Amino acid sequence: MRFNMNIMSMDIILIFVLAVICAGLVKGTCPSTCSCVDDSSGSNVNCYSKYLGRIPTLPKDTYYLDLRHNHIADINIQFCKEMPQLQHLYISYNLITEIPEITFADCEQLYRIYLYNNKIRSLVSYTFINLTNLYELELSGNPLNCDCSIFPFWSWLIERASLGTTAKCSNGTLVTSLQSVVLDICH
């Protein structure tokens, strides 16, 4: 009888372990270099200063992502398809030079984007498309070229006057303070 009890308890433990593993596979797992906290909103993922060269595969229910102080140079355009609940993105102090046109197209829940102190020189017209919930966009410390290439981004910012932003040209001028008469020659 005692032998049967041990086998039964081993079966229960095995079933429990398999259930935990399967739950992780469905939701996604936390990268080993990062720390994750799960709460009622989803996963809060902290990859701060982990010497990452790219954005790792993250839990699908990630709503808060801190990738500051790494060596990330690219943002994959599938980024938000993999994390549709993402609300807060901190990816400052990296090596990002450009953001592909539709990178944030599927980030409809995104509320804050912190991209300051990267190496972004220009932004194309559809960089921040579909971000209807965006409240804050921090871009200071990037050497933005404020020539004719800035016109689509400038227009987008002007249409969203309530958006908090620190986007500055490489000469220190706020993008929102650029004059439309000067930029009209570009259009």
Number of C-alpha atoms within 10 A of each C-alpha: 5 7 7 9 10 11 11 12 11 12 12 12 12 12 12 12 12 12 12 11 12 12 12 13 11 10 15 17 17 22 15 9 14 17 13 21 12 13 8 5 11 18 25 20 21 20 24 19 16 14 15 19 13 14 17 14 13 20 23 20 19 25 22 21 21 18 26 24 20 20 19 21 18 16 17 14 16 13 19 19 15 18 19 17 21 26 19 20 19 20 25 25 21 23 18 21 18 17 21 16 15 19 19 23 18 22 25 18 19 24 18 20 20 21 23 22 20 23 18 21 18 19 21 16 17 17 19 22 16 16 17 13 14 21 15 17 20 19 21 22 20 24 20 23 17 20 12 14 18 21 23 18 20 23 15 16 18 15 10 13 10 11 14 14 19 18 24 22 23 17 10 13 14 15 23 19 10 16 10 14 8 11 18 10 9 13 8
